[in-house]
Amino acid sequence: MINPYVVSAYINLNNTMLTVNFNENMTLGPGWNTSDFDIHIEGEWAPYNFTYELLYTDTLFKFAN
């Protein structure tokens, strides 16, 4: 079995939103938390300081219950 992987990622023009697309649909279960998600960023502006939130959580958790 192949684990899901990122096929593309885009940052908007204001550098305020990162959109990540996976090779398959991802559904997060009700027990999911931020420690289950690992982010690695490379570039010239290190160290990075950011926060994140999940958008469309009503859709993400819809099928997990």
C-alpha positions in Angstrom: 0.0 0.0 0.0 1.2 3.5 -0.8 0.6 6.2 1.8 -1.1 9.4 0.8 1.3 12.1 -0.4 1.3 15.8 -1.3 1.1 16.4 -5.1 1.1 20.2 -5.0 1.1 23.1 -2.6 0.3 26.7 -3.3 0.7 29.9 -1.3 -1.6 32.8 -2.1 -0.3 36.3 -3.1 -0.6 37.7 0.4 1.4 34.8 1.9 -1.5 34.1 4.3 -2.9 30.8 3.0 -1.2 27.6 2.0 -3.3 25.1 0.0 -2.0 21.5 0.0 -3.4 18.9 -2.4 -2.9 15.2 -1.8 -3.0 12.3 -4.2 -6.3 11.1 -2.7 -9.1 12.4 -0.6 -8.2 12.8 3.1 -10.7 12.4 5.9 -9.7 13.3 9.5 -11.2 11.2 12.3 -12.7 12.7 15.4 -9.6 11.8 17.4 -7.3 13.8 15.2 -5.3 16.6 16.7 -2.5 19.0 15.6 0.2 16.8 17.0 -0.7 14.2 14.3 0.4 16.7 11.6 4.0 17.4 10.8 5.0 20.5 8.8 8.5 21.1 7.3 9.3 24.4 5.6 12.5 25.2 3.8 13.5 28.6 2.5 15.4 31.8 3.0 13.2 33.3 5.8 13.9 30.8 8.6 13.1 30.6 11.4 9.4 30.5 10.4 6.7 31.7 12.7 3.2 30.6 11.7 -0.2 29.4 12.9 -2.7 27.3 11.0 -6.3 26.2 11.1 -8.3 23.7 9.1 -10.8 25.1 6.7 -14.0 23.4 5.8 -14.0 21.2 8.9 -17.7 20.5 8.3 -16.7 18.6 5.2 -13.5 17.1 6.6 -15.3 15.5 9.5 -18.5 14.8 7.7 -17.8 11.2 6.9 -15.7 10.3 10.0 -18.6 10.0 12.4 
